[in-house]
Amino acid sequence: MTDLTQILSDSFLRSNALDPRENHGHKLYTISELAKEFDITTRAIRFYESEGLLNPERDGRNRLYSQRDHTRLKLILRGKRLGFALEEIREMFELYDSATGELAQLRHVLDKIDTRKHVLRQQMEDIQLSLHELKEFETQCRSRLRQMRNNH
């Protein structure tokens, strides 16, 4: 299953892990456990928390992350890998947390995906153009180098 398909799957959209009430009976994670599992720094996790994307419980000075936070962190990292800005990820989380209904959620997510695909296609065209220009420049340089070697 591709990342995009997984993002839109029913299990993602209806996941109890995104429901703030669904924490009982689930494992709690320390910041170090999450950092190790996702191969990111604890500083990055604290940043996502400061941005309001994660909401750990506190046990004294320790942060304890729920299954919901674990799932959100996984989705944050997937969204970033797919090129979504944190603000766009936040908007998607807010839609899931609100009572606006699944239809509006799906439309919003699909709009974001269409926009991102358009940006990526444009970047791909720009990269292809740059590669073509580099190849032409390389050909000119190699030709000039051969001329210089033949003349000396």
N, C-alpha and C positions, 0 to 999 in steps of 0.2 A: 504494500500500500504506500503510495507516495505521500510526502509531507502535506501536499495540498489536499489530497483526498482525505487524509487523516484529519486535517483541520475541519473539513466540512462534514465529517462522518457524524452519524446520529450519536454515537457514543461520546464524541467530543461535545456536541451541542447539548446533550442531555446528561452529561457526566455529573454524578453526585459530588465529585471532587470539587466542582466549581460552586456547589451550593454551600454557603457559609454555615448552614445548620448541620451539615454532615461532617462532623469531626469525631464524634464518639466512636470508640472502637478502632480508630485508625492510629497508626504509628505517628509519633511526633519526631521531628528531625531537628538536630542541632545545626547551627550555621556551618560548622565544620563538615558534618556529614553531607549536607547539600553541596558545599563547595567541592568536596572530593568526588561525589557522584557525578556532578555535571562538569567537572574540570574547569571551574572558574574560581575567582578569588572571593574571599569573604567580603572584601570591600565592594565587589560588584553586587553581591547579594544585599548588602546594606544600602547600596545606591538604589536598587530596585525597591527596597522598602521605603527609602526616603521619597521616592517618586510615587508612592502610594500603590504600587503594583503588588506588593506582598504585605501581609499583615500578621506577623508572628505574635504568639502569646509571649508573655514575659514570666520568667520564674526567677525572681531576683534580678540579677544582672544578665542572665542567660536568655537568649531568644529561643523559642521553641516553635518550629514551623509545622503546620498541619499538612495533611494530605492535600488539601486545597491549595496551600502555598506551594507544595511540591509540584502539583500539576500546573499551577500558574507559572512557576519558574521554567518548567519544561516548555510551556507554550511561549513564554517570553523569548527564550533562546531560539526556538524554532522560528518565531516571527522575525527576530533579528536576522537569522540566517537567510530568511526569504526576502529580506530587505524592508520590512515594515519598520517605521519609526516607533519609538516608545509611545508617543501620543496616540498613534493608530492602534497599538496593542491595548493601551488603556481604554480607548473608546470601545473596542470589542469586548473587553472585560466588563465595562459599565453596561453594555447592552445585555450581557448574560446575567448580570446582577439585577437588572431592572425587570419590571413586569410588562415590558412592551410587547412581548409575544415573539414567538419563534420566526414568523414570517418577516417581520421587520429586521430581526437579527440576521437572518439569511440574506436578505436584500443588501443590508449594510456591508456584511462580510464580502458578498459577491462584488459590490461596487469597489471595495478596497482591493480585492484581488484583480479586477479588471484594470484599475489604475496602476497597480504594481506591475502587471504584465505589460502594459503599454510602456511604462518607464524602462523596464528591462529590455523590451524589443528595441527601443530607441538607443539604449546603451549598447546593445549588440550591434546595431547598424553603425554606431559611432566607432566601436572597436574594429569592426570589419574595414571601415574606411581608413582608420589609422594604420591597420596592418597592411593594407594595400599601399598607402603612402610610404610606409617604412620599407616595404619590399622594393618599390620604385627607387627610393633613395639609396637603398643598399646596392641595387643593380648599378646605379650611377657611380657610386663610390668604388665598387669593384672594377667597373670599366675604367675609371680614371686611374686606379691603382695599376691595372694592367698596362695602360698607356705609359705611365711613369716608369714602370719596370722595363718596358720595351725601348724607351728612349734613353735609358742609362746603361 
